[in-house]
């Protein structure tokens, strides 16, 4: 299984739809796996680093 860790910064400038489309465009860049379970690609997106050093992410 391919596992990818992505560090991304998304600008919050513009309309809600413009911000949403930037996120969707980033997700569309994912490389698809060849199946399920061990054949699937796994992505973790780190999108924010907090003042205490913890990071927010989504998978």
C-alpha positions in Angstrom: 0.0 0.0 0.0 1.3 3.4 -0.9 1.1 5.9 2.0 1.5 9.6 1.4 1.9 12.4 3.9 1.1 15.9 2.5 1.8 19.2 4.2 -0.5 21.8 2.6 -1.4 25.4 3.3 -4.7 26.6 2.0 -5.4 30.3 1.6 -8.7 31.4 3.0 -8.9 34.4 0.7 -11.8 34.7 -1.6 -15.3 33.3 -1.5 -16.2 30.1 0.3 -16.5 28.4 -3.1 -13.0 29.5 -4.2 -11.5 28.2 -0.9 -13.5 24.9 -1.3 -12.3 24.5 -4.9 -8.7 24.9 -3.9 -9.1 22.0 -1.5 -10.9 19.9 -4.1 -8.2 20.6 -6.6 -5.6 19.4 -4.1 -7.5 16.2 -3.4 -7.9 15.6 -7.2 -4.1 15.3 -7.4 -4.1 12.1 -5.4 -2.7 9.0 -7.1 -5.2 6.2 -7.1 -4.3 2.8 -5.7 -5.1 -0.4 -7.7 -7.7 -1.8 -5.3 -8.8 -2.0 -1.7 -7.1 -2.9 1.5 -3.4 -3.3 0.9 -3.8 -2.1 -2.7 -5.3 1.2 -1.8 -3.5 4.5 -1.5 -3.6 6.2 1.9 -3.3 10.0 2.3 -2.8 12.1 5.4 -3.0 15.9 4.9 -1.5 18.1 7.5 -3.3 21.5 7.1 -2.4 23.5 10.3 0.2 23.6 13.0 -1.0 24.9 16.3 0.9 27.2 18.7 1.7 24.2 20.9 3.2 22.3 18.0 0.3 19.9 17.5 -0.9 19.6 13.9 -4.4 19.3 12.5 -4.9 16.8 9.7 -7.4 14.9 7.7 -7.1 11.5 6.1 
